[in-house]
Amino acid sequence: MELEKIAADLYRGFPKNAEKLSREMERLSGLLEEAGAAVMMEIEKEKYRGDKDPDKIKEYRRIYRSIRKELDSIETCQSQFSLEQNLLKAQREKNAQEKIDYDAYRVDETIPYSLATVLTNKKPSAFSLYGQKYEVDSWKQMLMQTCAILNRMNPMLFTSLETDPDLQGRKRPYFSRDGAGLDTPAKIPDADLYVETHVSARYLKKMITKLLGKYDIPEEEFLIYLKKDFTALHEETFRERRAVPEEEAGREEPAQEQLSFNFDSEGNWDA
């Protein structure tokens, strides 16, 4: 197909038209597959007729070969269109990231927050326990340091957390002696336990709250300090993802543009 040769030009200059053509090719491919199946069925029927017509079978096979040839051409064309579409999306994502001024989302790092605070889409700068402040760069680091501190306070109690029923997630445990059963285990400094670190900020908050409870530490003794708050950016990006162009509002299956930004290992905005 000639479209295969001009796919790049279409996506660079006329992306909406290119995407519509891509969808139409998908529909055409389905129609041709259906037609090919019908032709093959007729070939099989003709082969087992008592008065079968060899010429008719030969003609049907010619038609089927033509259909398959066209399907192969469409598949090659679709692959090229898909490649150009991915390249375009990657460029859009790169442009979107380059436009973000992450420093604009900095917050006052001297303000303490309690564990009741919504931590999703935020980046920590530090936490404090019993008035002692510890600097961190991520929620994962906060979890690791908290575990290390609690282990130093009472190693025997901390070791027992591995089998504590209150510290078992729905799909996996929080702690493991050898890391088995954990998705992303990390060994706690000076402890004989590994902790699950592939957790969201919300889940981490729940874990720390339970750990403090095991040590009879009041929640108000644990304070969090934030470096950045990307809530507004997250909401803006969500609205952009949900937006559908007016001319495509009636489409049955709108194609969703995938935007991506930098996240840390806990699934929160990272910059």
MOBELJO-V558735 format. One record per pair of residues at least 4 apart in sequence whose ideal C-beta (glycine too) atoms are under 6 Angstrom apart, sorted by the first residue. I is the first residue (numbers start at 0). J is the second residue. D is the distance in Angstrom with one decimal. If there is no record, write none. Layout:
i: (I	I)
j: (J	J)
d: (D	D)
This chain:
i: (0	0	2	3	3	3	5	6	6	6	7	8	9	9	10	10	10	10	13	21	24	24	28	31	31	34	35	35	38	38	38	41	42	42	45	45	45	92	92	95	96	101	104	104	104	105	106	106	108	108	108	111	112	112	114	114	114	114	118	118	119	119	120	120	120	120	120	121	121	122	122	123	123	124	124	125	125	125	126	126	126	127	127	128	129	133	135	135	136	137	138	138	138	139	139	139	142	145	146	146	147	147	149	149	150	150	150	160	160	161	161	161	165	166	167	171	172	173	173	174	174	175	175	175	175	178	178	181	182	183	183	184	185	185	186	187	187	198	198	199	199	200	200	211	211	211	216	229	229	236	243	243	243	247	261	262	262	263	263)
j: (72	76	76	75	76	79	9	79	80	83	83	12	13	17	14	17	83	87	17	80	73	77	73	66	70	66	63	66	59	62	63	59	56	59	51	55	56	258	259	258	260	270	227	228	229	227	225	228	124	224	226	222	116	223	204	208	218	221	200	204	200	201	229	230	233	267	268	225	228	226	227	135	141	224	226	132	134	224	133	141	223	132	222	221	220	144	140	141	140	263	200	203	265	196	264	265	203	207	187	194	187	188	157	214	154	157	190	166	174	174	176	192	209	173	172	180	180	195	206	192	194	179	180	181	193	184	193	195	197	196	197	193	194	196	193	192	194	202	203	265	266	265	267	216	218	221	220	233	268	258	247	248	253	253	269	266	269	267	269)
d: (5.1	4.6	5.3	5.9	4.3	4.9	5.7	4.5	5.0	4.9	5.3	6.0	5.3	3.8	5.3	4.7	4.1	5.1	5.9	4.5	5.5	5.7	5.0	5.4	5.3	5.9	5.9	4.4	5.5	5.5	4.7	5.7	5.9	4.8	5.3	5.7	5.1	5.9	5.3	5.6	6.0	3.3	4.7	5.9	5.3	5.5	5.2	5.0	4.6	5.5	5.9	4.0	4.1	4.6	5.6	5.6	5.3	6.0	3.8	5.7	5.4	5.7	4.6	4.8	4.5	5.8	5.3	5.3	5.0	4.8	4.3	5.5	5.6	4.9	3.8	5.5	4.7	4.3	5.8	5.4	5.1	4.4	4.7	5.5	5.3	5.3	4.1	4.6	5.6	5.0	5.0	5.0	4.5	4.8	5.5	6.0	5.4	5.7	4.6	5.5	5.7	4.7	5.5	6.0	5.6	4.3	4.3	5.3	5.3	4.6	5.8	5.9	5.9	4.5	5.1	5.4	5.7	5.6	6.0	4.9	5.6	5.4	5.3	5.2	5.0	3.5	4.1	4.6	4.6	5.0	3.7	3.9	5.9	4.6	5.2	5.5	5.7	4.1	5.1	5.7	5.2	5.7	5.3	4.2	6.0	5.9	5.5	5.5	3.3	5.8	5.8	5.7	5.1	5.8	4.9	5.6	5.4	5.6	3.8)
